[in-house]
Amino acid sequence: MNLDKQKNAPIYTALQQFRRKRVVPFDVPGHKRGRGNPELVELLGERCVGIDVNSMKPLDNLCHPVSVIKEAEELAADAFGASHSFLMVGGTTSSVQAMILSACKAGDKIILPRNVHKSAINALVLCGAIPVYIDPKVDKNLGIPLGMEIEDLKEAMNKHPDAVAILVNNPTYYGICSDLKSLVKIAHEHNMLVLVDEAHGTHFYFSENLPCSAMEAGADMAAVSMHKSGGSLTQSSLLLLGENVNASYVEQIINLTQTTSGSYLLMSSLDISRRNLALRGKESFEKVARMAQYAREEINAIGGYYAYGAELINGNSIYDFDVTKLAVYTRDIGLAGIEVYDLLRDEYDIQIEFGDISNILAYISIGDRIQDIERLVGALADIKRLYSKPKKNIFMAEYISPTVVATPQQAFYGEKISLPIKETEGKICGEFVMCYPPGIPILSPGEVITKQIIDYIEFAKEKGCSMQGPESEDISRLNVLKEDF
């Protein structure tokens, strides 16, 4: 990484120069630097709406960058050790989908864990690729899916030697990391591309004390959520490419779905945040790791909770662990994670990332302070004292292995009927059902609906999980295929 060059922020600089020129706007957006919408100015401020502008020659064009955006993408590639990078303004969803749409066409097979984000399966609906799912092992105590194991990948490759790519989640929401270097080596030996959903791993690129990054491991493409741990604005992301990927083709794929009106607020936030990480990321993420470790120690001292960390590493399904993640198992105090999530928000004004059936996740990043950690710890101690219940035997896992009988595209576009959810056992699902976050589908199009899955959905609804996916607003009905495959 060239630190001298990394001090530059070309999009930010171009926007500053543009503001000083006081250009008269006869283009979009129609608010005309906020003059047409004073309430928007009151909400966001003059500086913000003043740079909410359209593409023009001095500011380049996201669809085919040739000047300041191109320079910003080159600086991002340098900072992250990639051969090429793209600024993405459709969230990491757009980055994940661009990877899959670039690697696969209709009828191609892709090997991936079933506990992927919905964006990956949505991409299969769009392009018609065929998923070869690897069922992840599950930690039966914590109820969380683990990483991709080498032997499971080899078995999938032997059964499906015609697969064109593999997709790996690294890290998972819970901080679980796979042996990425070995997975890449094996996949490349079989002439398969390696795509990495690295939404929660931006920080891996800026500390030698954290797990291996996708580009360091030799992956072909990686989707990086800069707005999560990287500090940029919500919805901004990066797509990183390795040296053997045709960047011009990927650009064409991106332009199939990405907006032609790229937000300069999002792009400049990516530019500034990349500079911040390149210059100060190492010290920032070491501080984040220290805060997360302090939080784990304090939460575990309360008793009843288990804030897990690097002690889980087993060299296989948990090859490494992201120590910046603060995931806490709650069921030993008799509360589901979502119940603790609700109590923290409603009674203590603390907003954490999510609560599921067994765990909560508090996202620790470069903007956190130690006093905020202490407030969280105090609230958890209070919740245990005031709200704990006898432990009950409830669902043991956040992930249920599916039976897949149709591709996501076949099922999504197939002829469907709507049934009450309790009458769908044995039917083939034609839509998605998930708790969001984390956005990992409980059911995807083409999967058989079982009693265990129905019970899980009902339990998650009862506990207050935020459910989405089906046409049915209250998740009381599901669309199922009219005919079996």
Backbone torsions as a table, in degrees:
resi	resn	phi	psi	omega
1	MET	NA	130.7	179.9
2	ASN	-88.8	100.0	-174.1
3	LEU	-65.2	-32.6	178.0
4	ASP	-62.9	-45.8	178.5
5	LYS	-66.5	-33.1	-177.0
6	GLN	-66.8	-12.5	176.1
7	LYS	-73.0	-14.0	-179.6
8	ASN	-83.4	150.8	173.0
9	ALA	-139.4	82.9	-167.9
10	PRO	-62.1	-38.0	179.9
11	ILE	-69.0	-44.8	177.8
12	TYR	-58.0	-45.9	-179.6
13	THR	-62.8	-43.2	179.9
14	ALA	-63.7	-37.9	178.4
15	LEU	-67.6	-38.4	177.2
16	GLN	-62.4	-44.1	178.7
17	GLN	-64.4	-39.8	179.4
18	PHE	-62.1	-42.6	-179.5
19	ARG	-61.0	-38.4	-176.7
20	ARG	-69.4	-22.6	-176.4
21	LYS	-80.4	-15.1	179.5
22	ARG	51.6	50.4	179.4
23	VAL	-64.5	135.6	177.1
24	VAL	-78.9	121.9	-173.5
25	PRO	-89.8	113.5	167.4
26	PHE	-116.5	40.7	175.6
27	ASP	-134.4	-177.0	176.3
28	VAL	-87.4	159.6	6.6
29	PRO	-76.5	155.6	-171.5
30	GLY	-72.6	-11.0	178.6
31	HIS	-72.8	-10.8	174.9
32	LYS	50.9	66.3	179.4
33	ARG	60.4	26.7	176.7
34	GLY	94.6	-11.2	-176.0
35	ARG	-63.3	-30.5	-178.3
36	GLY	-87.5	-1.0	-177.1
37	ASN	-148.2	76.7	-175.3
38	PRO	-60.1	-30.2	178.8
39	GLU	-67.2	-32.4	176.3
40	LEU	-66.4	-40.0	177.4
41	VAL	-64.0	-41.3	179.3
42	GLU	-61.9	-38.4	-179.6
43	LEU	-72.5	-46.6	-169.7
44	LEU	-104.8	-22.2	-178.7
45	GLY	94.4	152.2	-176.6
46	GLU	-63.2	-39.1	-177.9
47	ARG	-62.6	-38.6	-177.5
48	CYS	-70.0	-53.3	-177.4
49	VAL	-69.6	-22.7	179.1
50	GLY	-68.8	-21.1	177.4
51	ILE	-111.1	11.6	171.2
52	ASP	-84.0	84.5	-169.7
53	VAL	-123.1	170.7	178.2
54	ASN	-93.0	164.5	175.9
55	SER	-61.9	139.9	176.5
56	MET	-155.1	166.7	-172.8
57	LYS	-53.4	-47.6	-178.1
58	PRO	-66.4	-19.7	-175.3
59	LEU	-109.2	1.5	174.9
60	ASP	72.6	-175.0	-178.0
61	ASN	-141.3	126.8	-175.1
62	LEU	-62.3	-30.9	-176.8
63	CYS	-71.0	-27.6	177.9
64	HIS	-152.8	76.7	-173.8
65	PRO	-71.1	138.4	179.1
66	VAL	-131.6	-9.6	-176.9
67	SER	-133.7	-104.6	-170.0
68	VAL	-68.5	-36.4	177.6
69	ILE	-68.8	-41.3	177.1
70	LYS	-59.8	-42.8	178.9
71	GLU	-64.2	-39.8	178.0
72	ALA	-63.5	-38.4	178.1
73	GLU	-68.4	-36.7	176.8
74	GLU	-65.9	-39.3	177.6
75	LEU	-66.4	-38.2	177.4
76	ALA	-65.0	-42.2	177.6
77	ALA	-60.3	-42.4	178.4
78	ASP	-63.2	-44.1	-177.8
79	ALA	-65.1	-35.3	-175.3
80	PHE	-99.8	4.2	177.9
81	GLY	69.5	31.7	-179.1
82	ALA	-105.0	162.8	174.9
83	SER	-79.3	-29.7	179.2
84	HIS	-155.3	152.1	174.1
85	SER	-137.8	154.6	175.0
86	PHE	-122.8	135.1	170.7
87	LEU	-77.9	127.3	-175.6
88	MET	-118.4	130.4	-177.2
89	VAL	-113.0	13.1	176.5
90	GLY	-110.7	27.2	-177.9
91	GLY	73.5	175.7	178.2
92	THR	-71.7	-16.1	168.9
93	THR	-53.3	-47.8	-178.7
94	SER	-67.1	-31.9	178.3
95	SER	-69.2	-44.6	178.5
96	VAL	-62.0	-44.5	-178.3
97	GLN	-68.3	-35.9	176.6
98	ALA	-63.9	-37.9	177.4
99	MET	-60.3	-50.5	-175.2
100	ILE	-69.0	-41.7	179.4
101	LEU	-67.1	-27.1	176.5
102	SER	-75.9	-33.9	-174.3
103	ALA	-88.4	-27.1	-169.9
104	CYS	-127.2	146.3	169.1
105	LYS	-122.5	177.2	-177.3
106	ALA	-54.7	130.4	178.2
107	GLY	89.7	-14.6	176.2
108	ASP	-70.8	148.8	176.7
109	LYS	-99.1	140.8	174.5
110	ILE	-131.2	132.4	-180.0
111	ILE	-91.0	128.4	-178.5
112	LEU	-156.7	154.3	174.8
113	PRO	-71.0	148.4	-178.6
114	ARG	-72.2	-20.5	-179.1
115	ASN	-87.1	43.2	176.7
116	VAL	-82.9	163.1	173.8
117	HIS	-66.5	152.9	-177.1
118	LYS	-59.4	-25.2	-179.5
119	SER	-60.2	-34.3	-179.5
120	ALA	-68.7	-44.7	-179.5
121	ILE	-71.6	-33.3	173.5
122	ASN	-58.8	-37.7	178.2
123	ALA	-63.6	-34.7	177.7
124	LEU	-68.4	-34.9	174.7
125	VAL	-61.7	-41.1	-176.4
126	LEU	-70.5	-43.6	-171.1
127	CYS	-99.9	-14.5	178.5
128	GLY	81.6	15.2	175.6
129	ALA	-71.1	159.6	-175.2
130	ILE	-105.3	120.7	179.7
131	PRO	-78.6	136.5	168.4
132	VAL	-112.0	100.9	-173.0
133	TYR	-82.5	136.3	167.0
134	ILE	-101.8	118.4	177.7
135	ASP	-75.0	118.2	179.8
136	PRO	-70.4	150.2	170.3
137	LYS	-64.8	155.7	-178.8
138	VAL	-122.4	133.0	171.6
139	ASP	-74.6	109.3	-172.4
140	LYS	-69.7	-21.7	177.5
141	ASN	-78.4	-46.3	-177.2
142	LEU	-88.3	-20.5	-179.7
143	GLY	73.9	29.4	-178.0
144	ILE	-119.1	145.1	174.7
145	PRO	-71.8	149.3	-175.6
146	LEU	-106.5	-167.1	-174.8
147	GLY	-82.2	177.8	178.6
148	MET	-81.2	126.6	-178.4
149	GLU	-91.8	147.4	-177.7
150	ILE	-59.0	-47.4	-176.6
151	GLU	-65.3	-35.3	178.1
152	ASP	-66.0	-39.6	177.4
153	LEU	-64.7	-44.7	179.6
154	LYS	-59.4	-41.6	179.9
155	GLU	-63.6	-42.4	179.4
156	ALA	-65.4	-37.9	178.8
157	MET	-67.6	-39.1	179.0
158	ASN	-64.7	-37.6	-179.9
159	LYS	-77.6	-27.1	-175.5
160	HIS	-133.6	66.6	-177.7
161	PRO	-65.8	-13.2	179.8
162	ASP	-88.7	1.9	177.4
163	ALA	-62.1	144.3	-175.3
164	VAL	-100.8	-16.2	-175.6
165	ALA	-158.9	161.8	168.6
166	ILE	-125.5	149.1	175.4
167	LEU	-119.1	132.8	-178.5
168	VAL	-123.8	133.4	169.3
169	ASN	-83.9	121.1	-179.2
170	ASN	-157.3	110.3	-3.8
171	PRO	-80.9	169.5	170.5
172	THR	-78.4	171.4	176.4
173	TYR	-52.9	-33.0	-175.3
174	TYR	-88.2	0.9	177.2
175	GLY	93.9	5.8	-178.7
176	ILE	-77.8	131.8	-179.7
177	CYS	-120.1	143.8	176.9
178	SER	-93.6	171.0	175.8
179	ASP	-79.9	79.5	-169.2
180	LEU	-62.9	-42.0	-178.8
181	LYS	-60.4	-43.0	-179.9
182	SER	-68.8	-40.0	178.4
183	LEU	-61.8	-42.0	178.8
184	VAL	-63.3	-45.9	-178.6
185	LYS	-58.6	-46.5	-177.9
186	ILE	-66.5	-43.9	-179.5
187	ALA	-62.4	-42.8	-179.8
188	HIS	-67.2	-32.5	175.5
189	GLU	-63.4	-24.9	178.2
190	HIS	-100.8	15.1	178.2
191	ASN	58.8	35.7	177.1
192	MET	-109.0	139.8	175.0
193	LEU	-73.2	150.8	177.2
194	VAL	-116.2	118.3	178.4
195	LEU	-109.7	135.0	-177.7
196	VAL	-122.3	120.8	169.7
197	ASP	-81.5	98.3	-174.8
198	GLU	-109.3	35.4	-176.4
199	ALA	-54.5	-36.1	-175.4
200	HIS	-105.3	23.1	-175.6
201	GLY	-127.7	22.7	179.4
202	THR	-51.2	-41.2	-174.1
203	HIS	-70.1	-16.5	-179.7
204	PHE	-59.8	-25.5	-175.3
205	TYR	-79.1	-7.1	-170.9
206	PHE	-127.0	22.5	175.2
207	SER	-157.8	129.3	177.5
208	GLU	-76.6	-7.9	179.9
209	ASN	-92.3	0.6	179.2
210	LEU	-107.9	167.0	-177.6
211	PRO	-58.5	163.3	-178.1
212	CYS	-62.4	135.8	177.4
213	SER	-84.0	165.4	-178.3
214	ALA	-63.2	-44.4	-178.5
215	MET	-68.1	-37.8	176.7
216	GLU	-63.0	-34.5	-179.2
217	ALA	-77.5	-9.6	179.3
218	GLY	91.4	17.4	179.2
219	ALA	-63.9	158.2	-178.6
220	ASP	-84.4	-35.1	177.8
221	MET	-147.3	148.7	177.3
222	ALA	-143.8	136.2	176.5
223	ALA	-101.1	119.5	-171.4
224	VAL	-119.4	119.4	-178.0
225	SER	-84.5	85.6	-179.6
226	MET	-60.0	-29.2	-177.0
227	HIS	-76.6	-11.2	179.3
228	LYS	-81.9	-79.3	-178.6
229	SER	-98.7	-1.9	-176.0
230	GLY	-94.1	-11.1	172.6
231	GLY	91.9	2.8	179.6
232	SER	-84.7	176.7	-177.8
233	LEU	-70.7	149.9	177.0
234	THR	-51.3	135.4	177.1
235	GLN	90.9	-1.1	178.4
236	SER	-98.4	141.6	-171.9
237	SER	-152.3	169.6	174.2
238	LEU	-125.3	145.2	168.2
239	LEU	-114.7	119.3	-178.2
240	LEU	-103.7	141.9	179.4
241	LEU	-120.6	143.1	172.0
242	GLY	-83.0	179.2	-170.4
243	GLU	-71.8	-18.8	-176.2
244	ASN	-99.6	13.8	-178.0
245	VAL	-106.3	136.9	179.4
246	ASN	-77.5	101.8	-175.6
247	ALA	-64.3	-33.4	-178.8
248	SER	-66.5	-38.3	177.2
249	TYR	-67.8	-43.3	178.4
250	VAL	-60.1	-39.1	177.3
251	GLU	-59.7	-40.8	177.3
252	GLN	-62.5	-41.0	178.8
253	ILE	-63.9	-46.1	179.2
254	ILE	-56.2	-42.0	-176.2
255	ASN	-73.3	-7.0	172.8
256	LEU	-68.4	-33.6	-172.2
257	THR	-124.3	-23.4	-175.5
258	GLN	-77.3	149.8	-178.9
259	THR	-57.8	148.4	172.0
260	THR	-89.2	0.0	179.6
261	SER	-118.3	65.4	-177.3
262	GLY	-59.5	133.7	-178.1
263	SER	-75.9	123.1	177.7
264	TYR	-73.2	-19.8	172.0
265	LEU	-64.6	-45.5	-179.8
266	LEU	-69.7	-44.7	-177.8
267	MET	-65.7	-41.1	178.9
268	SER	-68.2	-32.1	177.1
269	SER	-67.2	-35.4	174.7
270	LEU	-65.0	-42.3	-178.9
271	ASP	-62.2	-49.0	-178.6
272	ILE	-67.7	-41.2	-177.8
273	SER	-68.2	-38.7	175.3
274	ARG	-59.7	-44.0	178.4
275	ARG	-61.6	-43.2	179.9
276	ASN	-61.3	-43.4	-179.3
277	LEU	-68.8	-40.8	-179.4
278	ALA	-63.1	-38.2	-175.9
279	LEU	-88.9	-32.1	-172.9
280	ARG	-130.9	6.0	-174.2
281	GLY	-62.2	-40.8	-176.3
282	LYS	-57.8	-52.7	-178.9
283	GLU	-68.0	-34.6	-179.4
284	SER	-64.2	-46.0	-175.6
285	PHE	-78.3	-24.2	170.9
286	GLU	-65.3	-38.3	176.2
287	LYS	-65.3	-42.5	178.0
288	VAL	-59.4	-45.4	-179.9
289	ALA	-61.4	-40.7	179.0
290	ARG	-64.9	-42.2	179.2
291	MET	-63.9	-42.2	-179.9
292	ALA	-64.6	-40.1	178.7
293	GLN	-66.0	-41.9	176.4
294	TYR	-59.0	-44.2	179.6
295	ALA	-62.2	-43.0	178.7
296	ARG	-58.5	-46.8	-178.3
297	GLU	-62.7	-42.7	-178.7
298	GLU	-69.0	-40.5	-179.7
299	ILE	-68.1	-42.0	179.4
300	ASN	-66.4	-26.9	178.1
301	ALA	-70.9	-20.6	178.0
302	ILE	-65.0	-38.1	-174.9
303	GLY	88.5	143.8	179.3
304	GLY	91.3	-32.3	174.7
305	TYR	-96.8	158.9	171.1
306	TYR	-134.1	104.4	173.9
307	ALA	-91.1	105.8	-170.0
308	TYR	-91.0	157.9	-175.7
309	GLY	-150.5	-143.0	-172.1
310	ALA	-65.5	-15.6	178.2
311	GLU	-64.2	-15.1	178.7
312	LEU	-75.5	-18.2	-173.0
313	ILE	-56.4	127.8	179.5
314	ASN	-124.6	3.1	177.2
315	GLY	79.8	3.8	-178.1
316	ASN	-137.1	-91.5	-179.7
317	SER	-69.2	-23.2	170.4
318	ILE	-124.8	79.8	-175.5
319	TYR	-70.7	-34.2	178.8
320	ASP	-152.6	170.9	-177.6
321	PHE	-138.4	136.4	177.7
322	ASP	-83.0	103.7	-173.2
323	VAL	-73.1	-5.2	174.6
324	THR	-81.2	-12.7	-178.7
325	LYS	-81.0	134.7	176.8
326	LEU	-115.8	86.5	176.7
327	ALA	-104.0	136.7	-173.6
328	VAL	-130.9	125.3	175.6
329	TYR	-81.1	130.0	-171.6
330	THR	-116.0	-10.1	-167.6
331	ARG	-67.5	-19.7	179.7
332	ASP	-70.1	-13.1	172.5
333	ILE	-98.3	12.1	175.7
334	GLY	79.0	12.9	-179.2
335	LEU	-121.6	138.3	171.9
336	ALA	-70.3	156.3	179.1
337	GLY	-56.4	-40.7	-178.5
338	ILE	-65.1	-29.7	177.5
339	GLU	-69.8	-40.5	175.9
340	VAL	-65.8	-40.8	176.3
341	TYR	-54.5	-49.1	-178.3
342	ASP	-64.6	-41.2	179.6
343	LEU	-64.3	-42.9	179.0
344	LEU	-59.4	-42.9	-177.9
345	ARG	-73.5	-47.8	-170.5
346	ASP	-79.3	-33.9	-174.6
347	GLU	-104.0	-21.9	-173.5
348	TYR	-124.8	1.9	-179.9
349	ASP	54.6	40.8	176.5
350	ILE	-117.8	119.9	-178.9
351	GLN	-103.2	109.4	176.3
352	ILE	-96.6	175.3	-173.9
353	GLU	-68.3	-52.1	176.2
354	PHE	-164.3	163.8	168.5
355	GLY	-129.1	136.0	175.5
356	ASP	-115.8	-153.7	-176.8
357	ILE	-68.3	-36.5	-172.1
358	SER	-117.8	-18.3	-167.8
359	ASN	-137.6	161.8	165.3
360	ILE	-120.4	156.9	174.7
361	LEU	-129.3	119.4	172.2
362	ALA	-102.6	120.1	-174.8
363	TYR	-84.4	115.5	178.7
364	ILE	-99.6	129.6	-177.9
365	SER	-145.5	-170.2	-172.8
366	ILE	-66.3	-13.7	-179.3
367	GLY	-96.5	1.9	-176.7
368	ASP	-86.0	158.9	179.2
369	ARG	-127.0	155.1	-176.3
370	ILE	-64.1	-32.4	179.7
371	GLN	-67.3	-28.7	175.4
372	ASP	-70.2	-38.1	175.6
373	ILE	-60.1	-44.9	-178.8
374	GLU	-64.2	-34.8	177.3
375	ARG	-66.6	-39.9	176.8
376	LEU	-63.1	-46.0	-179.6
377	VAL	-60.5	-44.4	179.4
378	GLY	-61.8	-39.8	179.2
379	ALA	-66.0	-41.0	178.8
380	LEU	-64.2	-38.9	176.6
381	ALA	-62.9	-40.7	179.1
382	ASP	-64.4	-43.6	-179.8
383	ILE	-62.2	-41.2	178.0
384	LYS	-61.7	-43.7	-177.0
385	ARG	-66.7	-39.5	-171.3
386	LEU	-95.1	-29.8	-168.4
387	TYR	-122.9	-3.6	-175.7
388	SER	-63.9	152.0	-178.6
389	LYS	-132.9	167.5	172.8
390	PRO	-61.0	139.9	-178.8
391	LYS	-65.9	135.2	177.7
392	LYS	-113.8	154.7	174.2
393	ASN	-81.1	100.2	177.3
394	ILE	-118.2	-172.4	-174.6
395	PHE	-51.8	136.8	-174.9
396	MET	-91.9	-12.8	-172.3
397	ALA	-141.6	146.8	174.0
398	GLU	-85.4	-2.7	-174.6
399	TYR	-135.3	129.5	177.4
400	ILE	-118.6	123.4	-178.5
401	SER	-61.6	128.0	-177.9
402	PRO	-92.1	160.5	167.2
403	THR	-105.6	117.0	-174.7
404	VAL	-101.0	125.3	-179.0
405	VAL	-122.1	-7.0	177.7
406	ALA	-148.6	155.0	178.0
407	THR	-70.5	156.3	177.2
408	PRO	-55.0	-39.1	-179.2
409	GLN	-68.4	-44.8	179.2
410	GLN	-57.2	-45.6	-175.3
411	ALA	-74.3	-38.8	-177.1
412	PHE	-64.4	-39.5	-177.3
413	TYR	-96.9	0.7	180.0
414	GLY	-72.5	164.9	178.6
415	GLU	-72.4	129.0	-171.6
416	LYS	-126.8	159.8	170.6
417	ILE	-128.8	155.8	-179.8
418	SER	-101.5	130.3	179.6
419	LEU	-130.5	151.1	169.8
420	PRO	-56.5	140.8	-171.2
421	ILE	-57.7	-33.2	-178.2
422	LYS	-71.2	-12.6	-179.5
423	GLU	-102.7	11.1	-173.7
424	THR	-98.3	-1.4	-178.5
425	GLU	-56.2	130.7	179.7
426	GLY	87.4	-9.7	179.2
427	LYS	-85.4	166.6	179.1
428	ILE	-99.5	123.7	-176.3
429	CYS	-69.6	141.0	179.0
430	GLY	-114.4	11.3	-179.0
431	GLU	-151.6	-176.6	-179.4
432	PHE	-99.3	149.9	166.9
433	VAL	-136.2	129.2	-179.7
434	MET	-155.7	158.8	165.6
435	CYS	-91.1	135.2	-179.8
436	TYR	-131.4	129.0	-14.3
437	PRO	-66.5	165.2	14.2
438	PRO	-90.9	-5.3	177.0
439	GLY	83.0	18.4	175.2
440	ILE	-92.5	119.6	-174.2
441	PRO	-61.7	134.6	168.4
442	ILE	-75.6	-38.9	175.3
443	LEU	-133.0	140.3	173.8
444	SER	-123.2	158.9	177.3
445	PRO	-56.0	132.8	178.3
446	GLY	98.4	1.7	-177.5
447	GLU	-106.4	147.0	-179.6
448	VAL	-76.1	132.9	178.9
449	ILE	-85.9	123.7	-179.3
450	THR	-111.5	166.5	177.5
451	LYS	-62.2	-38.2	179.7
452	GLN	-61.0	-40.9	179.7
453	ILE	-68.1	-42.6	178.4
454	ILE	-60.6	-45.3	179.0
455	ASP	-62.0	-39.7	179.5
456	TYR	-62.8	-46.3	-179.9
457	ILE	-61.0	-45.2	180.0
458	GLU	-62.9	-40.6	179.8
459	PHE	-66.0	-43.7	-179.8
460	ALA	-63.2	-39.6	176.7
461	LYS	-63.0	-44.9	-178.4
462	GLU	-60.8	-37.4	-177.5
463	LYS	-80.8	-9.1	175.8
464	GLY	98.9	14.1	176.1
465	CYS	-62.5	145.3	177.4
466	SER	-79.9	105.9	-174.4
467	MET	-99.1	143.3	176.9
468	GLN	-153.7	169.1	176.9
469	GLY	125.3	-56.8	-175.7
470	PRO	-73.8	161.5	172.2
471	GLU	-62.2	-35.8	-179.8
472	SER	-66.2	117.3	-174.0
473	GLU	-63.7	-37.5	-178.9
474	ASP	-96.8	12.7	178.2
475	ILE	55.1	35.3	177.7
476	SER	-91.4	-14.6	-178.8
477	ARG	-133.3	157.3	175.4
478	LEU	-131.3	144.8	171.0
479	ASN	-84.3	124.5	179.5
480	VAL	-122.7	156.7	-179.4
481	LEU	-67.1	139.9	-178.1
482	LYS	-69.0	-34.6	-179.1
483	GLU	-125.6	147.7	178.0
484	ASP	-73.7	157.6	175.6
485	PHE	-95.5	NA	NA
